[in-house]
Structures are given as structure tokens and as C-alpha cells.
């Protein structure tokens, strides 16, 4: 927050010296970074709270809300920039001291990129969605500062002041695109959109280490709450297994899922009894009640692991 405040002061100093709308684009982004950073800090504190009676899955969803809030602020800032630039076409301001603006944009852009790089690294370490969103936003801010720097250089070298508003609008459109992407990801998380990459990796690991009693795994769903994954699925097992045997196999599946993930995983598994049709793909060699000979091993993949029915040939 402290560094963000310093960067914001640097950017507004650059705008005060130059009166360039292109540089104002960068300065308004700094305000978004400060406000979004404050909300991100609040969401991190809240998401770290343990589960309670009112929130049995934890408080991690706040990170998606914080991400959407940040995206909304970015879009709002971009609209203000576009409005200011259009106004300036009709009421132009005197632009000057661009050389000082260039130096300050370089300093703030490098600082933003380094902070963003650090936050993305920490996001991977703690599996934090809001740290990842904030970090990627700040890294993108660094690239935006570079683009703005090039625009200001062109204005400085050519002396064509009208280009200032054009470059500001182009930068604002790109910033709005970043904001909309954050909003899209936020809505996907709130609505529990399927993360195919997570499920694919999980199913591949289970398939590579499956045990013979696990006839199939189906109806798999993965939901993310902050840094925690919640997995629920059905596992088909021999119908004659005792409750103790079934529970032991379920524990083995859960351990396998957790050993593959570098983040906490909560697993809920529903055991399904096998039916005669399962015999064709069941690999238990010592089954005493088999009604059909084994025909083929069905490889588990995203399609059959997420389907809500037992596997079949």
C-alpha cells in the first residue's frame, strides 16, 4: 500500500508537470491500484478465517468478489480517461515538460512491474486468487506504462499535441480489456465454473495410480474457495465390500488426490456399488461373483470422470 501511494504521487506529479492525458491514464490507474489493494488486503484477511457455522466451506469466495471489484474499478477508470480525452479534443490543454514526464513514467512503470512480479510469485506459493489478480494487474500496468512512454516520446519528438488524446484513448481501451477479463474470471469463480485444467490434472494422476477395486470414478466436480479446493465425486467399487473396506478405499482415493495437489484439498466421495455391466471393465482378478469376463480397461479422462453415470464399454 505504501509503495502504491508513492507510485501514485509520482504519476500525478508527472501529469501535473505535463498536463498530458496519456500520462493521466497512468495516474488514474494508480488510484485504482491503491483502492483495489486495500480491498484485496481485506479479502485476504477474511479468506484466511477458519470455517464456521455460517460459512461451512470457508470464506475464500471473497477473493472472487475482490477480483470483480478490482476489474470494475479498472473499467470505470478507463471510461473516465476516454471521456477526459474526448473533452480535450474540444478544449485542449497546453502540454509541456514532457521530458520530466518521461522520466517519472519510466520509474513508476518499473516499480509497478517489480511489485506485480513479486505478488504473482506469492500467489503461486499460497494459491491466492486475489494476489494473482493484483499481481497480473500491476505487471500489466508496467507494460501499459511502457506503451504510454512510447506514446509520450512520439508526442515529444514530433510535437503533434493532438496525438496525446489518441494515445490516451488507446491505452484506456487496453486497460478496460484487462478490467473486463478480471470481471469475467470473478463471475466464473462465483458461479463455480469448471476449471478443466485442475480436473484434467487430477484425473490423470488418479488414472495413473488407480487400484483394481476402483472400477470407475465419475460425477467429479471441483470448486475453489480461496486457496482450498473442494472435490466431490462417485467411485464405483465391488458391491460386496464391507463398510470398513469401502471406507479404506475411499481414504486411499482422497490421499492420492491430496498428494498430487500442492494446496489443501477437501474431498467428499460417494461410493457406488458395481452392477453386472461393470464386470466387463472391472480389473479385480479374484472376484468370486463376476458375471461377465473382463474385456477392456477404460482410461479415465475429463469426459468420463465428469459424466454423471458409471463407465461403460
C-alpha angles and dihedrals in degrees: 000000000000093000090046090054092051091049090049091053090049092051095047089047087056090051092046091053096045107024086215117156089206089060090042086061089062092044095053089050087058091058089052089051092053096048094041090047091055092050090045090054090051091049092050091053092047096044091053091060114108123250118278139182092275094044108036092168094048131249099284096115088076087078091065090049091050090050091052091047090053091048091051091052091051092052091047091051091050091051090051090050092051091048092049092048093050089049090052091056087067098032105033122193127215110262120206148142090047091159090067090046091053092054093048093047090053092051095047093043093053091046092051093049093050092049090048092050090052093049093049090052090051091046090058090048095052099026089236116166095196093049088050092049092046092046095049090046092054092046089051087048087058091054090046089053088053091051090046089049090055090048093050090048090054091050091047094049098042099035090221100141094183089071088070093075093044093052090046092054092047091050090048092053091053091048090050089053090056090049093049091051090054091049090049092052091045093053091046091055095046090050091047094243112192115261101213093189093058094046093045092053092046095048093046090054093048091047092051093051102031121144125224095249090059097085093176143336119222145159090041117176129178123196125182123219108180107298094346127088120209114204126186127176145145122250120197113219136167110296093224096059114119120241089255093053092046092050091050091053092047088053089052092053091048092049091050092052092048094046090056095050123074089204132062114282126193110203127199113184126186113201116221122199115236122248129208092269089060091066091079092065100027112114097197103125096190099051109140097194100048112147098184131033119252110266110170144355109239111216113225117237140157093276100053096033093057095041113105098233141065117278119262141182 
